[in-house]
Amino acid sequence: MMPDEVELLRLRRLSSMEDSLRSAGATYIAGVDEVGRGALAGPLTVCAVVLPPGCLIIGLDDSKRLSPAKRRRIAAEIEQCAIDYSVTHIGPALIDSDGLTASLKAAVVEAIATLRVTCCHILLDGPPLSVHPAETSVVRGDSQVAAIAAASIVAKVHRDALMQELDSMHPVYGFAANKGYGTAHHLEMIRRHGVTSVHRHSFHPCSIHQESV
């Protein structure tokens, strides 16, 4: 199914930064994004995606703008279309011991390193991390750059699947619904039951509750 004219123009705008880098001689360009930075439980997940020239995926956008069903559909298309992609999870224990910023940097480095292709440029959502010699950070990159949008979607789908698994292990906290974020229900369950091994004990209010599960 081909996109209509309006969608085609939008997708071409999303790909404009990558097209410019290719015109300047870049070959493999990775878009990188994370999900789970502000969660109280579960991993920090980073995805790196290398899209081929001319890859037009209908509906590609910032993962936060998409329904779960659309994210899953588009993630499957990204994984099929991409030259390569990788997903890295940093668990709560490492986040607690190393801190969020160091954990994010480590996850980005690992995601790039585990790609089968060697990237000559990476495009990051948010502030610079100084993890690659040719790194461009893009504010709101997940809505501005195709490869970053793709990374945001794949990261979100993979992390959501992990949170579903954690929900079956710790059903009282509602991880399937809240994905580890501090909803009113999740905070109340922490208050009543304490925290688990999958909570980030260095994050407030987890830091003031004892592990009970």
DAVENCOR-V186969 format. One record per pair of residues at least 12 apart in sequence whose C-alpha atoms are under 10 Angstrom apart, sorted by the first residue. I is the first residue (numbers start at 0). J is the second residue. D is the distance in whole Angstrom. If there is no record, write none. Layout:
BEGIN
i = <I;I>
j = <J;J>
d = <D;D>
END
This chain:
BEGIN
i = <0;0;1;1;1;2;2;2;2;3;6;6;6;6;6;7;7;7;9;9;9;9;9;9;10;10;10;10;10;10;10;10;10;10;10;11;11;11;11;11;12;12;12;13;13;13;13;13;13;13;13;13;13;13;13;14;14;14;14;14;14;14;14;14;15;15;15;16;16;16;16;16;17;17;17;17;17;17;17;17;17;17;17;18;18;20;20;21;21;24;25;25;25;26;26;26;26;26;26;26;26;27;27;27;27;27;27;27;27;27;27;27;27;27;28;28;28;28;28;28;28;28;28;28;28;28;28;28;28;28;29;29;29;29;29;29;29;29;29;29;29;29;29;29;29;29;29;29;29;29;29;29;29;30;30;30;30;30;30;30;30;30;30;30;30;30;30;30;30;30;30;30;30;30;30;30;30;31;31;31;31;31;31;31;31;31;31;31;31;31;31;31;31;31;31;31;31;31;31;31;31;31;31;32;32;32;32;32;32;32;32;32;32;32;32;32;32;32;32;32;32;32;32;32;32;32;32;33;33;33;33;33;33;33;33;33;33;33;33;33;33;33;33;33;33;33;33;33;34;34;34;34;34;34;34;34;34;34;34;34;34;35;35;35;35;35;35;35;35;35;36;36;36;36;36;36;37;37;37;37;37;38;38;38;38;38;38;38;38;38;38;39;39;39;39;39;39;39;39;39;39;39;39;39;39;39;39;39;39;40;40;40;40;40;40;40;40;40;40;40;40;40;40;40;40;40;40;40;40;40;41;41;41;41;41;41;41;41;41;41;41;41;41;41;41;41;41;41;42;42;42;42;42;42;42;42;42;42;42;42;42;42;42;42;43;43;43;43;43;43;43;43;43;43;43;43;43;44;44;44;44;44;44;44;44;44;44;44;44;44;44;44;44;44;45;45;45;45;45;45;45;45;45;45;45;45;45;45;45;45;45;45;45;45;45;46;46;46;46;46;46;46;46;46;46;46;46;46;46;46;46;46;46;46;47;47;47;47;47;47;47;47;47;47;47;47;47;47;47;47;47;47;47;47;47;47;47;48;48;48;48;48;48;48;48;48;48;48;48;48;48;48;48;48;48;48;48;48;48;49;49;49;49;49;49;49;49;49;49;49;49;49;49;49;49;49;49;50;50;50;50;50;50;50;50;50;50;50;50;51;51;51;51;51;52;52;54;54;54;54;54;54;55;55;55;55;56;56;56;56;56;56;56;57;57;58;58;58;59;59;59;59;59;59;59;59;59;59;59;59;60;60;60;60;60;60;60;60;60;60;60;60;61;61;61;61;61;61;61;61;61;61;61;61;61;62;62;62;62;62;62;62;62;62;62;62;62;62;63;63;63;63;63;63;64;64;65;67;67;67;67;68;69;70;70;70;70;70;70;71;71;71;71;71;72;72;73;73;73;73;74;74;74;74;74;74;74;74;74;75;75;75;76;76;77;77;77;77;77;78;78;81;81;82;82;82;83;83;83;83;84;84;84;84;84;84;84;84;84;85;85;85;85;85;85;85;85;85;85;86;86;86;86;86;86;86;86;86;86;86;86;87;87;87;87;87;87;87;87;87;87;87;88;88;88;88;88;88;88;88;88;88;88;89;89;89;89;90;90;90;90;90;91;91;91;91;91;91;91;92;92;92;92;92;92;93;94;94;94;94;95;95;95;95;95;96;96;96;98;99;99;100;101;103;104;104;104;105;107;107;107;107;108;108;108;111;111;118;118;119;119;119;119;120;120;120;120;121;121;121;121;121;121;122;122;122;122;122;122;122;122;122;123;123;123;123;123;123;123;123;123;123;123;124;124;124;124;124;124;124;124;124;124;124;124;124;125;125;125;125;125;126;126;155;158;159;159;159;159;159;159;160;160;161;161;161;162;162;162;162;162;162;163;163;163;163;165;165;165;166;166;168;169;169;169;171;171;171;171;171;172;172;172;172;172;172;172;172;172;173;173;179;179;179;181;181;186;186;189;189;189;189;189;189;189;190;190;190;190;190;191;192;192;192;192;192;193;193;193;193;193;193;193;193;194;194;194;194;194;194;194;195;195;195;195;195;196;196;196;197;197;198>
j = <56;57;55;56;57;55;56;57;58;57;55;56;57;58;59;55;56;57;55;57;58;59;60;143;53;54;55;56;57;58;59;60;143;144;145;53;54;55;144;145;143;144;145;55;59;60;140;141;142;143;144;145;146;147;148;50;52;53;54;55;143;144;145;146;143;144;145;122;143;144;145;146;29;30;50;51;52;120;121;122;144;145;146;52;53;119;120;52;120;119;118;119;120;49;51;52;116;117;118;119;120;48;49;50;51;52;82;83;116;117;118;119;120;121;47;48;49;50;51;82;116;117;118;119;120;121;122;133;134;146;46;47;48;49;50;82;83;84;110;111;114;116;117;118;119;120;121;122;123;134;146;147;150;46;47;48;49;50;84;111;120;121;122;123;124;135;136;140;141;144;145;146;147;148;149;150;151;45;46;47;48;49;84;85;86;107;110;111;121;122;123;124;125;136;140;141;146;147;148;149;150;151;154;44;45;46;47;48;86;103;107;122;123;124;125;140;141;146;147;148;149;150;151;152;153;154;155;45;46;47;86;87;88;103;106;107;123;124;125;141;147;150;151;152;153;154;155;158;46;62;88;150;151;152;153;154;155;156;157;158;159;88;89;154;155;158;159;178;179;180;94;99;100;102;103;180;99;179;180;181;202;91;177;178;179;180;181;182;198;199;202;91;178;179;180;181;182;185;186;194;197;198;199;200;201;202;203;204;205;90;91;162;165;172;174;177;178;179;180;181;185;194;195;196;197;198;199;200;202;205;88;89;90;91;92;158;159;161;162;165;174;178;179;180;196;197;198;199;87;88;89;90;91;92;93;94;158;161;162;178;179;197;198;199;87;88;89;90;91;93;94;99;102;103;106;154;158;86;87;88;89;90;102;103;106;107;110;151;153;154;155;157;158;159;85;86;87;88;89;103;104;105;106;107;108;109;110;111;150;151;153;154;155;157;158;84;85;86;87;88;106;107;109;110;111;147;149;150;151;152;153;154;155;157;83;84;85;86;87;107;108;109;110;111;112;113;114;121;122;123;146;147;149;150;151;153;154;77;78;81;82;83;84;85;86;110;111;114;121;122;145;146;147;148;149;150;151;153;154;77;78;80;81;82;83;84;85;111;114;116;118;121;145;146;147;149;150;77;78;80;81;82;83;84;145;146;147;149;150;80;81;82;83;146;81;82;77;80;81;82;145;146;76;77;80;145;73;74;76;77;80;145;149;73;76;70;72;73;73;74;76;77;141;142;144;145;146;148;149;152;73;141;142;143;144;145;146;147;148;149;151;152;139;140;141;142;143;144;145;147;148;149;150;151;152;74;141;142;147;148;149;150;151;152;153;154;155;156;141;142;148;151;152;155;142;152;152;152;155;156;159;156;152;149;151;152;153;155;156;152;153;155;156;157;152;156;149;152;153;156;149;150;151;152;153;154;155;156;157;152;153;156;149;153;146;149;150;152;153;149;153;146;149;114;115;116;113;114;115;116;110;111;113;114;115;116;149;150;153;109;110;111;112;113;114;115;150;153;154;106;107;109;110;111;113;114;150;153;154;157;158;105;106;107;108;109;110;111;113;154;157;158;102;103;105;106;107;109;110;154;157;158;161;102;103;105;106;102;196;197;198;199;196;197;198;199;200;201;202;196;197;198;199;200;201;199;199;200;201;202;198;199;200;201;202;199;200;201;201;201;202;128;128;128;128;129;130;130;123;128;130;131;128;130;131;130;131;131;133;131;132;133;134;132;133;134;135;133;134;135;136;146;147;134;135;136;137;140;144;145;146;147;135;136;137;138;139;140;141;144;146;147;150;136;137;138;139;140;141;142;143;144;147;148;150;151;137;138;139;140;141;138;139;178;178;174;175;176;177;178;179;175;178;174;175;178;174;175;176;177;178;179;175;176;177;178;178;179;197;178;179;212;195;197;212;184;185;188;189;192;184;185;186;187;188;189;192;194;195;185;188;197;198;199;203;204;204;205;204;205;207;208;209;210;211;204;205;207;208;209;208;208;209;210;211;212;205;206;207;208;209;210;211;212;206;207;208;209;210;211;212;208;209;210;211;212;210;211;212;210;212;210>
d = <10;8;9;9;8;8;8;6;9;9;10;10;7;8;10;8;9;8;10;10;10;10;10;10;10;9;6;8;8;9;8;9;10;9;7;9;9;8;10;9;8;8;8;10;9;9;10;9;8;6;5;5;8;9;9;10;8;8;9;9;9;6;5;8;9;8;8;9;9;7;9;10;9;9;9;10;8;9;10;9;8;8;8;7;9;10;8;9;10;9;9;6;7;10;9;10;10;9;7;7;8;10;7;8;8;10;9;10;7;7;5;6;7;9;10;8;6;8;9;10;10;9;6;6;5;6;7;10;10;8;9;6;5;5;7;10;9;8;10;8;9;10;9;6;8;7;5;6;9;10;7;8;9;8;6;5;6;8;9;10;9;6;5;6;8;10;10;9;9;8;8;4;4;8;7;6;9;7;6;4;7;9;10;10;10;7;8;8;7;6;5;7;10;10;9;9;7;5;9;9;6;8;9;8;6;6;7;9;10;10;8;9;6;6;9;9;7;9;6;8;9;5;5;9;9;7;9;4;6;9;10;9;10;8;9;8;9;8;10;10;10;8;6;10;10;6;8;10;9;10;10;10;7;9;10;6;6;10;10;8;10;10;10;9;8;8;10;8;8;8;10;8;9;10;8;9;9;9;7;9;9;10;9;8;5;4;7;10;9;8;9;9;9;6;5;6;10;9;9;10;9;6;6;8;9;7;8;8;7;9;7;9;10;10;8;10;8;4;7;9;10;9;9;9;6;4;6;9;9;9;9;9;7;6;10;8;10;8;7;8;9;8;6;9;9;6;6;8;9;6;5;4;6;9;9;8;7;9;9;10;9;8;9;9;8;6;5;7;8;10;8;9;8;7;8;9;8;7;6;4;6;9;10;9;7;9;10;10;10;6;8;8;6;10;8;6;5;7;8;8;10;10;6;6;10;9;7;10;8;8;9;6;9;10;9;7;6;4;6;9;9;8;10;6;8;9;9;5;7;9;7;5;9;9;8;5;5;7;9;8;10;9;6;6;10;9;8;9;9;9;8;8;9;6;9;9;9;8;9;7;8;6;4;7;9;9;9;9;10;10;10;6;7;9;7;5;9;9;10;10;10;9;6;6;5;6;9;10;9;9;8;9;10;7;9;9;9;8;9;7;5;6;7;9;8;6;10;9;10;8;6;6;9;10;10;10;9;7;8;10;9;10;10;10;9;9;7;10;7;7;9;9;9;8;9;9;10;7;7;9;10;9;10;9;10;7;9;7;7;8;9;7;6;8;9;8;10;9;5;7;9;8;9;8;5;5;8;9;9;8;5;8;9;7;7;10;8;9;10;7;8;9;6;5;8;9;7;9;9;9;10;9;8;9;9;10;9;10;9;8;9;10;10;10;10;6;8;8;7;8;8;9;6;9;10;10;8;8;8;10;7;9;9;6;5;9;9;7;9;10;8;10;10;10;9;7;9;9;8;9;8;9;9;10;9;8;10;6;7;7;8;9;9;6;8;9;10;8;9;9;6;7;9;6;6;9;9;9;9;9;9;9;6;9;9;9;9;8;7;8;9;9;6;8;9;7;6;9;9;9;10;10;10;10;10;7;10;9;9;9;9;8;10;7;8;8;7;9;10;8;9;9;8;6;6;5;8;9;10;8;8;8;7;8;9;9;7;9;8;10;10;6;6;5;8;10;10;8;9;10;10;9;10;9;7;8;7;9;9;9;8;10;10;6;8;10;9;9;9;9;8;7;9;8;5;6;8;6;5;6;8;9;9;6;5;6;7;8;8;10;8;7;6;5;6;9;9;7;9;9;9;7;10;6;5;6;6;5;6;9;9;9;7;9;10;9;6;5;6;7;9;7;10;10;8;9;8;9;10;6;10;9;9;9;9;9;6;6;9;9;6;7;5;8;10;8;9;9;8;9;9;10;8;9;8;10;9;7;9;9;8;5;9;9;6;8;9;9;10;7;9;9;8;10;10;9;8;9;8;7;10;7;9;9;10;9;9;9;7;10;9;9;9;8;7;8;8;10;9;5;5;5;5;8;9;9;6;6;5;6;7;10;8;5;6;5;7;9;7;10;9;9>
END
